[in-house]
Amino acid sequence: MNMIEFVDVDKIYPNGTRALHNVSFSVESGEFVFVIGESGAGKSTIVKLLTCEEHPSHGSVILGGQDVSELPDKYVPFLRRKIGMIFQDFRLISSRTVAENVAYAMEVTGASPKEIMRRVPLVLSVVGLKNKADVYPAQLSGGEGQRVGIARALVNNPRLILADEPTGNLDPVNGEAIMALLERINRNGTTIIACTHDQNLVNKMQKRVLQLEKGTVTRDEYCGNYYCVSTEKELSPIEDKTEFAQDFEADEAEAFAEFNESTKQTTDRTSLLDSLVQDSESRRTRYSSLNRTEEMKEILKKIDERVKQREAMRRQEEMLSYHEARDGSEENTIESGEFFE
């Protein structure tokens, strides 16, 4: 089943730049695809079209059976929450801890505090950062920062992860570690599209390669290399080449098993649009419920204030009655004394 389809897509920006020309390709659910090409070849435009940051000038961009270029604007935020994004510059919130950065991705979807508390530690264990939950981004290495980015992309169990130069700011060792992690995530059924310039990693991964040149697809090769003919004599999976991956196997296997069990991809055939409508309605209902709760709190507060006012008035009336009765008793005593005199 195709998760993504580009059908005769052209993209011309307002300044006249043609970013894509007659681009057609499809990506099946569960695939791992490298999109390669020089700067300006159109890689980032493909990502922007999938997230509705841009719309095609011609053709169709279909995600989960839905032409996203025809998606009403009000559903776009809900679409983006179903896509995990990994950036070259990590884009972490410096004032939040590692756990808070990951939790924020769940908070915006309206996840319950109980679910956030359960899932965040689990996904941090999956990326090997269970002991860094209370650390701030400035205290992390580049590799750790990118793993936080992966945890954030992964925490809502997206069916699609878009990685835009995920190893661009990392040294080769950390770059291999990150790609090993993404490959493990892909094995769980998550579709991954990675835009990259990293020739070494593309050659070692031996995944599908989609090459762009000046906005046109020039090569679509399964088990491909960065170039048509690799200059390397021996290629081996990067998981066999990195010390991190071996440690990850030993230390985090249990967390990965638990994660896989708790995030099995569903076979629900609900269309993407129907799913977005449900998400929108759920959020509206949730906020409506919160608003009703706040209104009820205000009503109860006013009732409580009125009860207190009435109680104060009742006590005041009782005091007045008491004083009036006492004053009346004293007057009667004086008059009686006068009479007996």
VOTI-447124 format. One record per residue (C-alpha): residue number from 0; residue in three letters; chain; x, y, z. Coordinates in steps of 0.02 Angstrom, whole numbers, always signed. Example, Ala and Ser with C-alpha at 12.3 -4.5 7.8 and 13.67 -1.06 7.14 Angstrom:
<rs>
+-----+-----+-------+--------+--------+--------+
:   n : res : chain :     px :     py :     pz :
+-----+-----+-------+--------+--------+--------+
:   0 : ala :     A :   +615 :   -225 :   +390 :
:   1 : ser :     A :   +684 :    -53 :   +357 :
+-----+-----+-------+--------+--------+--------+
</rs>
This chain:
<rs>
+-----+-----+-------+--------+--------+--------+
:   n : res : chain :     px :     py :     pz :
+-----+-----+-------+--------+--------+--------+
:   0 : met :     A :     +0 :     +0 :     +0 :
:   1 : asn :     A :    +68 :   +171 :    -50 :
:   2 : met :     A :    +84 :   +296 :    +92 :
:   3 : ile :     A :   +150 :   +435 :    -20 :
:   4 : glu :     A :   +118 :   +476 :   -203 :
:   5 : phe :     A :   +185 :   +621 :   -305 :
:   6 : val :     A :    +93 :   +632 :   -470 :
:   7 : asp :     A :   +164 :   +749 :   -605 :
:   8 : val :     A :   +211 :   +879 :   -473 :
:   9 : asp :     A :   +278 :  +1049 :   -522 :
:  10 : lys :     A :   +325 :  +1181 :   -396 :
:  11 : ile :     A :   +364 :  +1358 :   -449 :
:  12 : tyr :     A :   +397 :  +1486 :   -312 :
:  13 : pro :     A :   +332 :  +1666 :   -326 :
:  14 : asn :     A :   +506 :  +1729 :   -376 :
:  15 : gly :     A :   +499 :  +1615 :   -529 :
:  16 : thr :     A :   +614 :  +1477 :   -464 :
:  17 : arg :     A :   +560 :  +1306 :   -524 :
:  18 : ala :     A :   +597 :  +1189 :   -379 :
:  19 : leu :     A :   +514 :  +1032 :   -449 :
:  20 : his :     A :   +471 :   +983 :   -627 :
:  21 : asn :     A :   +355 :   +839 :   -672 :
:  22 : val :     A :   +402 :   +738 :   -517 :
:  23 : ser :     A :   +315 :   +570 :   -496 :
:  24 : phe :     A :   +357 :   +433 :   -372 :
:  25 : ser :     A :   +273 :   +331 :   -235 :
:  26 : val :     A :   +329 :   +267 :    -65 :
:  27 : glu :     A :   +253 :   +113 :    +13 :
:  28 : ser :     A :   +208 :   +104 :   +197 :
:  29 : gly :     A :   +359 :    +47 :   +297 :
:  30 : glu :     A :   +491 :    +97 :   +170 :
:  31 : phe :     A :   +655 :   +185 :   +208 :
:  32 : val :     A :   +700 :   +307 :    +68 :
:  33 : phe :     A :   +849 :   +422 :    +47 :
:  34 : val :     A :   +816 :   +579 :    -55 :
:  35 : ile :     A :   +983 :   +642 :   -120 :
:  36 : gly :     A :  +1043 :   +783 :   -230 :
:  37 : glu :     A :  +1144 :   +942 :   -229 :
:  38 : ser :     A :  +1084 :  +1098 :   -138 :
:  39 : gly :     A :   +937 :  +1171 :   -232 :
:  40 : ala :     A :   +891 :  +1005 :   -312 :
:  41 : gly :     A :   +718 :  +1007 :   -231 :
:  42 : lys :     A :   +741 :   +895 :    -77 :
:  43 : ser :     A :   +673 :  +1020 :    +49 :
:  44 : thr :     A :   +529 :  +1064 :    -65 :
:  45 : ile :     A :   +470 :   +883 :    -60 :
:  46 : val :     A :   +468 :   +892 :   +131 :
:  47 : lys :     A :   +375 :  +1057 :   +128 :
:  48 : leu :     A :   +243 :   +987 :    +10 :
:  49 : leu :     A :   +214 :   +837 :   +123 :
:  50 : thr :     A :   +189 :   +949 :   +275 :
:  51 : cys :     A :    +81 :  +1075 :   +179 :
:  52 : glu :     A :   +206 :  +1214 :   +209 :
:  53 : glu :     A :   +198 :  +1234 :    +21 :
:  54 : his :     A :    +72 :  +1179 :   -110 :
:  55 : pro :     A :   +111 :  +1112 :   -284 :
:  56 : ser :     A :    +92 :  +1227 :   -433 :
:  57 : his :     A :    +31 :  +1077 :   -531 :
:  58 : gly :     A :     -1 :   +894 :   -495 :
:  59 : ser :     A :    -50 :   +800 :   -338 :
:  60 : val :     A :    +37 :   +760 :   -174 :
:  61 : ile :     A :    -56 :   +614 :    -96 :
:  62 : leu :     A :    -26 :   +558 :    +83 :
:  63 : gly :     A :   -123 :   +412 :   +154 :
:  64 : gly :     A :   -243 :   +419 :     +7 :
:  65 : gln :     A :   -280 :   +605 :    +33 :
:  66 : asp :     A :   -224 :   +743 :    -86 :
:  67 : val :     A :   -149 :   +858 :    +46 :
:  68 : ser :     A :   -148 :  +1007 :    -72 :
:  69 : glu :     A :   -339 :  +1003 :    -60 :
:  70 : leu :     A :   -339 :   +985 :   +129 :
:  71 : pro :     A :   -435 :  +1126 :   +218 :
:  72 : asp :     A :   -316 :  +1239 :   +314 :
:  73 : lys :     A :   -398 :  +1199 :   +481 :
:  74 : tyr :     A :   -340 :  +1018 :   +468 :
:  75 : val :     A :   -158 :  +1057 :   +423 :
:  76 : pro :     A :    -98 :  +1069 :   +606 :
:  77 : phe :     A :   -174 :   +898 :   +640 :
:  78 : leu :     A :    -87 :   +827 :   +487 :
:  79 : arg :     A :    +82 :   +891 :   +547 :
:  80 : arg :     A :    +56 :   +808 :   +716 :
:  81 : lys :     A :    +45 :   +642 :   +626 :
:  82 : ile :     A :   +216 :   +667 :   +547 :
:  83 : gly :     A :   +377 :   +655 :   +646 :
:  84 : met :     A :   +504 :   +789 :   +596 :
:  85 : ile :     A :   +692 :   +777 :   +625 :
:  86 : phe :     A :   +797 :   +931 :   +585 :
:  87 : gln :     A :   +981 :   +960 :   +553 :
:  88 : asp :     A :   +990 :  +1094 :   +690 :
:  89 : phe :     A :   +886 :   +990 :   +815 :
:  90 : arg :     A :   +769 :  +1138 :   +857 :
:  91 : leu :     A :   +757 :  +1100 :  +1042 :
:  92 : ile :     A :   +683 :  +1223 :  +1166 :
:  93 : ser :     A :   +833 :  +1282 :  +1269 :
:  94 : ser :     A :   +729 :  +1326 :  +1423 :
:  95 : arg :     A :   +655 :  +1151 :  +1436 :
:  96 : thr :     A :   +739 :   +991 :  +1493 :
:  97 : val :     A :   +759 :   +840 :  +1380 :
:  98 : ala :     A :   +601 :   +761 :  +1451 :
:  99 : glu :     A :   +504 :   +924 :  +1436 :
: 100 : asn :     A :   +557 :   +944 :  +1254 :
: 101 : val :     A :   +491 :   +772 :  +1214 :
: 102 : ala :     A :   +335 :   +795 :  +1321 :
: 103 : tyr :     A :   +293 :   +957 :  +1230 :
: 104 : ala :     A :   +263 :   +859 :  +1069 :
: 105 : met :     A :   +129 :   +761 :  +1164 :
: 106 : glu :     A :    +56 :   +912 :  +1253 :
: 107 : val :     A :    +11 :   +999 :  +1089 :
: 108 : thr :     A :    -89 :   +846 :  +1037 :
: 109 : gly :     A :   -190 :   +853 :  +1199 :
: 110 : ala :     A :   -116 :   +694 :  +1275 :
: 111 : ser :     A :   -160 :   +665 :  +1458 :
: 112 : pro :     A :    -27 :   +695 :  +1593 :
: 113 : lys :     A :    -38 :   +510 :  +1637 :
: 114 : glu :     A :     +1 :   +458 :  +1458 :
: 115 : ile :     A :   +143 :   +584 :  +1446 :
: 116 : met :     A :   +221 :   +521 :  +1608 :
: 117 : arg :     A :   +211 :   +342 :  +1542 :
: 118 : arg :     A :   +273 :   +370 :  +1365 :
: 119 : val :     A :   +413 :   +499 :  +1382 :
: 120 : pro :     A :   +528 :   +392 :  +1491 :
: 121 : leu :     A :   +497 :   +245 :  +1374 :
: 122 : val :     A :   +545 :   +338 :  +1216 :
: 123 : leu :     A :   +698 :   +414 :  +1301 :
: 124 : ser :     A :   +753 :   +237 :  +1344 :
: 125 : val :     A :   +728 :   +189 :  +1162 :
: 126 : val :     A :   +851 :   +324 :  +1103 :
: 127 : gly :     A :   +974 :   +289 :  +1244 :
: 128 : leu :     A :   +941 :   +446 :  +1347 :
: 129 : lys :     A :   +849 :   +378 :  +1498 :
: 130 : asn :     A :   +979 :   +456 :  +1613 :
: 131 : lys :     A :   +971 :   +627 :  +1528 :
: 132 : ala :     A :   +788 :   +668 :  +1561 :
: 133 : asp :     A :   +824 :   +817 :  +1675 :
: 134 : val :     A :   +969 :   +886 :  +1573 :
: 135 : tyr :     A :   +951 :  +1045 :  +1469 :
: 136 : pro :     A :   +995 :  +1051 :  +1282 :
: 137 : ala :     A :  +1151 :  +1158 :  +1312 :
: 138 : gln :     A :  +1224 :  +1015 :  +1415 :
: 139 : leu :     A :  +1207 :   +886 :  +1276 :
: 140 : ser :     A :  +1328 :   +833 :  +1141 :
: 141 : gly :     A :  +1276 :   +848 :   +959 :
: 142 : gly :     A :  +1233 :   +663 :   +948 :
: 143 : glu :     A :  +1130 :   +672 :  +1107 :
: 144 : gly :     A :  +1039 :   +826 :  +1044 :
: 145 : gln :     A :   +989 :   +738 :   +885 :
: 146 : arg :     A :   +931 :   +586 :   +983 :
: 147 : val :     A :   +816 :   +702 :  +1082 :
: 148 : gly :     A :   +751 :   +762 :   +913 :
: 149 : ile :     A :   +718 :   +582 :   +863 :
: 150 : ala :     A :   +629 :   +547 :  +1029 :
: 151 : arg :     A :   +519 :   +700 :  +1001 :
: 152 : ala :     A :   +479 :   +642 :   +823 :
: 153 : leu :     A :   +442 :   +467 :   +884 :
: 154 : val :     A :   +342 :   +498 :  +1042 :
: 155 : asn :     A :   +172 :   +517 :   +957 :
: 156 : asn :     A :   +196 :   +355 :   +860 :
: 157 : pro :     A :   +192 :   +432 :   +685 :
: 158 : arg :     A :   +177 :   +321 :   +533 :
: 159 : leu :     A :   +293 :   +439 :   +438 :
: 160 : ile :     A :   +456 :   +521 :   +492 :
: 161 : leu :     A :   +536 :   +655 :   +383 :
: 162 : ala :     A :   +721 :   +683 :   +420 :
: 163 : asp :     A :   +799 :   +837 :   +340 :
: 164 : glu :     A :   +989 :   +815 :   +346 :
: 165 : pro :     A :   +981 :   +723 :   +514 :
: 166 : thr :     A :  +1170 :   +694 :   +520 :
: 167 : gly :     A :  +1223 :   +861 :   +442 :
: 168 : asn :     A :  +1294 :   +932 :   +604 :
: 169 : leu :     A :  +1366 :   +769 :   +672 :
: 170 : asp :     A :  +1534 :   +683 :   +661 :
: 171 : pro :     A :  +1541 :   +516 :   +567 :
: 172 : val :     A :  +1527 :   +408 :   +724 :
: 173 : asn :     A :  +1373 :   +498 :   +789 :
: 174 : gly :     A :  +1302 :   +506 :   +614 :
: 175 : glu :     A :  +1311 :   +317 :   +600 :
: 176 : ala :     A :  +1233 :   +298 :   +772 :
: 177 : ile :     A :  +1086 :   +407 :   +723 :
: 178 : met :     A :  +1057 :   +312 :   +561 :
: 179 : ala :     A :  +1067 :   +146 :   +655 :
: 180 : leu :     A :   +931 :   +211 :   +770 :
: 181 : leu :     A :   +821 :   +267 :   +625 :
: 182 : glu :     A :   +841 :    +97 :   +543 :
: 183 : arg :     A :   +782 :    +11 :   +702 :
: 184 : ile :     A :   +630 :   +127 :   +707 :
: 185 : asn :     A :   +596 :    +86 :   +525 :
: 186 : arg :     A :   +594 :   -100 :   +566 :
: 187 : asn :     A :   +448 :    -65 :   +681 :
: 188 : gly :     A :   +345 :    -13 :   +529 :
: 189 : thr :     A :   +375 :   +176 :   +526 :
: 190 : thr :     A :   +403 :   +248 :   +352 :
: 191 : ile :     A :   +559 :   +356 :   +346 :
: 192 : ile :     A :   +612 :   +481 :   +214 :
: 193 : ala :     A :   +785 :   +554 :   +243 :
: 194 : cys :     A :   +854 :   +698 :   +140 :
: 195 : thr :     A :  +1043 :   +694 :   +150 :
: 196 : his :     A :  +1212 :   +737 :    +72 :
: 197 : asp :     A :  +1302 :   +602 :   +172 :
: 198 : gln :     A :  +1373 :   +487 :    +37 :
: 199 : asn :     A :  +1456 :   +368 :   +160 :
: 200 : leu :     A :  +1296 :   +332 :   +256 :
: 201 : val :     A :  +1190 :   +311 :   +100 :
: 202 : asn :     A :  +1315 :   +185 :    +32 :
: 203 : lys :     A :  +1322 :    +87 :   +195 :
: 204 : met :     A :  +1135 :    +85 :   +225 :
: 205 : gln :     A :  +1091 :    +12 :    +53 :
: 206 : lys :     A :   +914 :    +79 :    +56 :
: 207 : arg :     A :   +808 :   +147 :    -84 :
: 208 : val :     A :   +886 :   +303 :   -162 :
: 209 : leu :     A :   +784 :   +438 :   -248 :
: 210 : gln :     A :   +899 :   +562 :   -336 :
: 211 : leu :     A :   +848 :   +738 :   -386 :
: 212 : glu :     A :   +939 :   +851 :   -508 :
: 213 : lys :     A :   +873 :  +1026 :   -540 :
: 214 : gly :     A :   +700 :   +977 :   -479 :
: 215 : thr :     A :   +686 :   +819 :   -582 :
: 216 : val :     A :   +696 :   +637 :   -527 :
: 217 : thr :     A :   +846 :   +563 :   -617 :
: 218 : arg :     A :   +864 :   +399 :   -522 :
: 219 : asp :     A :   +753 :   +287 :   -416 :
: 220 : glu :     A :   +853 :   +138 :   -360 :
: 221 : tyr :     A :   +820 :     +5 :   -228 :
: 222 : cys :     A :   +968 :    -50 :   -121 :
: 223 : gly :     A :  +1059 :    +95 :   -199 :
: 224 : asn :     A :  +1217 :   +197 :   -172 :
: 225 : tyr :     A :  +1244 :   +384 :   -173 :
: 226 : tyr :     A :  +1318 :   +369 :   -346 :
: 227 : cys :     A :  +1269 :   +242 :   -477 :
: 228 : val :     A :  +1432 :   +147 :   -449 :
: 229 : ser :     A :  +1501 :   +144 :   -272 :
: 230 : thr :     A :  +1686 :   +179 :   -245 :
: 231 : glu :     A :  +1687 :    +64 :    -93 :
: 232 : lys :     A :  +1739 :   -117 :   -117 :
: 233 : glu :     A :  +1651 :   -184 :    +36 :
: 234 : leu :     A :  +1489 :   -120 :   +108 :
: 235 : ser :     A :  +1422 :   -182 :   +273 :
: 236 : pro :     A :  +1269 :   -129 :   +375 :
: 237 : ile :     A :  +1311 :    +17 :   +488 :
: 238 : glu :     A :  +1244 :    -74 :   +640 :
: 239 : asp :     A :  +1395 :   -191 :   +623 :
: 240 : lys :     A :  +1512 :    -42 :   +610 :
: 241 : thr :     A :  +1466 :    +65 :   +760 :
: 242 : glu :     A :  +1507 :    +39 :   +941 :
: 243 : phe :     A :  +1351 :   +136 :   +990 :
: 244 : ala :     A :  +1238 :    +15 :   +898 :
: 245 : gln :     A :  +1314 :   -134 :   +988 :
: 246 : asp :     A :  +1292 :    -50 :  +1157 :
: 247 : phe :     A :  +1116 :     -3 :  +1106 :
: 248 : glu :     A :  +1078 :   -185 :  +1069 :
: 249 : ala :     A :  +1131 :   -236 :  +1245 :
: 250 : asp :     A :  +1067 :    -91 :  +1350 :
: 251 : glu :     A :   +907 :    -37 :  +1264 :
: 252 : ala :     A :   +837 :   -197 :  +1191 :
: 253 : glu :     A :   +708 :   -212 :  +1329 :
: 254 : ala :     A :   +648 :    -33 :  +1305 :
: 255 : phe :     A :   +636 :    -60 :  +1117 :
: 256 : ala :     A :   +536 :   -219 :  +1142 :
: 257 : glu :     A :   +415 :   -129 :  +1257 :
: 258 : phe :     A :   +405 :    +17 :  +1136 :
: 259 : asn :     A :   +369 :    -98 :   +990 :
: 260 : glu :     A :   +232 :   -184 :  +1089 :
: 261 : ser :     A :   +151 :    -20 :  +1140 :
: 262 : thr :     A :   +162 :    +60 :   +967 :
: 263 : lys :     A :   +111 :    -76 :   +847 :
: 264 : gln :     A :    +50 :     +1 :   +686 :
: 265 : thr :     A :   -137 :    -17 :   +671 :
: 266 : thr :     A :   -227 :    -91 :   +523 :
: 267 : asp :     A :   -364 :    +39 :   +537 :
: 268 : arg :     A :   -424 :    +85 :   +362 :
: 269 : thr :     A :   -491 :   +254 :   +413 :
: 270 : ser :     A :   -444 :   +382 :   +280 :
: 271 : leu :     A :   -323 :   +520 :   +322 :
: 272 : leu :     A :   -457 :   +653 :   +305 :
: 273 : asp :     A :   -577 :   +558 :   +417 :
: 274 : ser :     A :   -437 :   +537 :   +543 :
: 275 : leu :     A :   -398 :   +724 :   +540 :
: 276 : val :     A :   -583 :   +765 :   +560 :
: 277 : gln :     A :   -591 :   +649 :   +710 :
: 278 : asp :     A :   -437 :   +730 :   +786 :
: 279 : ser :     A :   -510 :   +903 :   +759 :
: 280 : glu :     A :   -678 :   +853 :   +835 :
: 281 : ser :     A :   -591 :   +769 :   +982 :
: 282 : arg :     A :   -490 :   +926 :  +1016 :
: 283 : arg :     A :   -644 :  +1036 :  +1001 :
: 284 : thr :     A :   -739 :   +922 :  +1121 :
: 285 : arg :     A :   -593 :   +919 :  +1241 :
: 286 : tyr :     A :   -578 :  +1109 :  +1243 :
: 287 : ser :     A :   -766 :  +1126 :  +1255 :
: 288 : ser :     A :   -761 :  +1010 :  +1404 :
: 289 : leu :     A :   -621 :  +1112 :  +1481 :
: 290 : asn :     A :   -719 :  +1272 :  +1450 :
: 291 : arg :     A :   -873 :  +1195 :  +1530 :
: 292 : thr :     A :   -767 :  +1144 :  +1678 :
: 293 : glu :     A :   -701 :  +1321 :  +1695 :
: 294 : glu :     A :   -878 :  +1390 :  +1681 :
: 295 : met :     A :   -937 :  +1268 :  +1813 :
: 296 : lys :     A :   -795 :  +1321 :  +1926 :
: 297 : glu :     A :   -848 :  +1502 :  +1906 :
: 298 : ile :     A :  -1030 :  +1459 :  +1941 :
: 299 : leu :     A :   -983 :  +1360 :  +2096 :
: 300 : lys :     A :   -871 :  +1501 :  +2152 :
: 301 : lys :     A :  -1013 :  +1626 :  +2136 :
: 302 : ile :     A :  -1133 :  +1509 :  +2226 :
: 303 : asp :     A :  -1005 :  +1488 :  +2365 :
: 304 : glu :     A :   -986 :  +1677 :  +2379 :
: 305 : arg :     A :  -1175 :  +1699 :  +2389 :
: 306 : val :     A :  -1189 :  +1564 :  +2522 :
: 307 : lys :     A :  -1054 :  +1651 :  +2623 :
: 308 : gln :     A :  -1142 :  +1820 :  +2602 :
: 309 : arg :     A :  -1307 :  +1746 :  +2659 :
: 310 : glu :     A :  -1224 :  +1661 :  +2806 :
: 311 : ala :     A :  -1143 :  +1826 :  +2855 :
: 312 : met :     A :  -1310 :  +1915 :  +2840 :
: 313 : arg :     A :  -1395 :  +1779 :  +2944 :
: 314 : arg :     A :  -1264 :  +1795 :  +3080 :
: 315 : gln :     A :  -1281 :  +1983 :  +3077 :
: 316 : glu :     A :  -1469 :  +1969 :  +3093 :
: 317 : glu :     A :  -1448 :  +1848 :  +3238 :
: 318 : met :     A :  -1330 :  +1969 :  +3325 :
: 319 : leu :     A :  -1452 :  +2112 :  +3300 :
: 320 : ser :     A :  -1595 :  +2007 :  +3366 :
: 321 : tyr :     A :  -1488 :  +1956 :  +3515 :
: 322 : his :     A :  -1443 :  +2137 :  +3557 :
: 323 : glu :     A :  -1622 :  +2195 :  +3534 :
: 324 : ala :     A :  -1683 :  +2057 :  +3649 :
: 325 : arg :     A :  -1550 :  +2098 :  +3778 :
: 326 : asp :     A :  -1588 :  +2284 :  +3770 :
: 327 : gly :     A :  -1773 :  +2247 :  +3789 :
: 328 : ser :     A :  -1739 :  +2139 :  +3942 :
: 329 : glu :     A :  -1636 :  +2275 :  +4025 :
: 330 : glu :     A :  -1774 :  +2405 :  +3997 :
: 331 : asn :     A :  -1904 :  +2289 :  +4075 :
: 332 : thr :     A :  -1794 :  +2264 :  +4227 :
: 333 : ile :     A :  -1776 :  +2451 :  +4253 :
: 334 : glu :     A :  -1962 :  +2484 :  +4234 :
: 335 : ser :     A :  -2005 :  +2346 :  +4357 :
: 336 : gly :     A :  -1888 :  +2419 :  +4485 :
: 337 : glu :     A :  -1968 :  +2588 :  +4465 :
: 338 : phe :     A :  -2142 :  +2515 :  +4490 :
: 339 : phe :     A :  -2095 :  +2427 :  +4652 :
: 340 : glu :     A :  -2020 :  +2586 :  +4718 :
+-----+-----+-------+--------+--------+--------+
</rs>
